[in-house]
């Protein structure tokens, strides 16, 4: 069964289901509400793919302002980063925002002021997260990636394509070592 695009998402649970299903259909083992090995913390999604590694994704359905980004980053840094989930340690973390400005292009109001506000919110969120060594997951696009700055295909973790075609690590140019280096340089210890 293919994913629909744009996705029908109206809450955080829908967003988690959409991301996990897309990852599952594209060669990932994706587990929702995964517990850490030694604590009671639960990450929204832990995904593993042998050719890419293990990623953690915190999903947020955005109805309010940009403080959601800061709270999600704090949650990852304080509770999840460096911890083991099941049999994997998630080295790459991302935040997936959906709602308000974080929707597919055709679903947001079509006026220039709204489009500018949308671009600014996405760019600002991406900068905040990347400045802390956390990726920005693009669920508002038909190619879902975990992006790190500076931009380039080498720092985009390929998660899935809505049409069911598998995003190949090598055809996308993803460089795991470069991403891990960026994370290590930026994440507070």
N, C-alpha and C positions, 0 to 999 in steps of 0.2 A: 504494500500500500504506500503510495507516494504521499509526501507532505503537501499540503496546500500552500499556495502563495498568492497574496499575502496571507500569513497565518491568522487563525482565529484565536486571538489571545486577549483575555479580559481580566486575568489575575496572575499572580506569581506561579501558582500551580500549573496553569496552562503553559506558561513560558518554560518552566522546567520540563514538562512533558514534551514540548516541541523540540527543545534542544537535545534532550536525551534520545528521543526517537530518531532525529536526524543523524546524530552521532552513531547510534546503533546500526542504522541503515548504511553507514559509510565506513564500516570496518572497525569501529570503536567498541569497546566494552564500556558502556555508560551506566553508572549506578546513581540513582537519585537518593537523596537524604542519607548519604554514606557517613557512618560514624568513624571517628578517629580510633586508632587501635587501643589507646590508653585513656581517653577522656570521653565525656559524653557529648562533645561537640559533633554537629552534623553539618556537612557541606551539602549544598544543593545538588551538585553533580560532580562526581569523580569519573573521569574518562581515561581509558588506557588504549593505546594502539602501539604495537611493537615497533613500527618504523618511526614513530614520533615521540613516544614516551607517555607520561601521565600528566594530565591537566586537571585542575580544579576550577569549577565555575560557580560563582555566586550570582543568582538571578534576582533581579529587582524589577517589579512592575511599578513604574514611576507615575505617581499622580501628583506629587508635590514638586518642590524645588530641588536644586542641585546638592543639597545636604545629603541626599541618598547616596551619592557617589562617595563622599567622605566616610559615611557610616559603613558602607560596604568595604571600602579599603581598610578601615580600622578592624573590621571583623576578620578579614583575611589575615592581616598582619598579626593581630593578637591571638587568634584562635586556630588558624589553619596552616599557615606557612611553616614548612619544616616538619609537619606531623605526618605520620603514616596512616593511610586509610586502607583498610583491608590488607592487601599484600603490597600496596604501592605507596610510594612517597610522591606526592604531587609537587613537582618543582616549578611548574608554570601555572599561574593563577590568573583568572580573568573575571571581569564583572560584565554580566549581560543585562543591559537596561532595555526596557520596553515600555511603551506608553508615551504620552505627551510628545516630545520632539523625537523620540526614539521609535519611529514607526516606518514602514515602507513608504517611499516617496509618494505614491499614488493615494495614500490614505490620509495624509496630513492636509490641512487647508492649503489651497493653492493660491497664495498671494505672496508677493515678494518680501514683505516684512516678516511674515510667519516663516518663510523659507530661510531667511537670514537668521532669525532667532534659533531655528532648528539647527542650522549649521554651527552656530556659535555654541549652543549647548552640547552638541556632539563633540566638537573640537575641544572645548574646555574640559569635558568629562574625560576624554581620551588623554589630555595632557596631565590632569591630576592623577589619574590611575597610573599612567606610564612613568610619571615622576617618582612613583613609589614602587616601581618594578612589578606592576600589575597590568595585565592586558585588557583591552577593550573588545568585547565580543559583539560582533555585528549582526545581531538577529533581525535587524531592520533591512537586510539585504537578502537576495536569493543565494548568495555565496556566503556562508557563515564562517567567519575567521576570528581568531583571537589576535588582535593587532597590537604591536608594540611600536613606539617611535624610536628613531626616525623611520619614516615610511619606507617601504621597500618589500619586495616579495620574500626576502630572506628573514624578515622579522614578523611574518604573518603565519600563525599556526593554522593550517588548514583543518577545519572541523567537518563541514559538509556542504553539499549543494542541494538545494530544495528539489531539483529535478531528478535526484537519485544517482547522478553520476558521482563517483568517488573522487574527491580531491586528492590527487596523488602528491605526496610530500615532495617528490623530486621534480615533477612538472611545475609545481608552484614555486620552487626555489627556496623552500624553507631551510633555514640553518639553525638547528637546535642549539649548537654550541654558542652561536652569537646571541640568541635569545637568552640563554642561561647567563651569559656574561653581562648582558644589559640588566637582567633582574638582579644579579648579585651586586652590581655597581650601584643600583638605585634603591633597593629595598632596605629600610631601616633594620638594624640588627639589635 
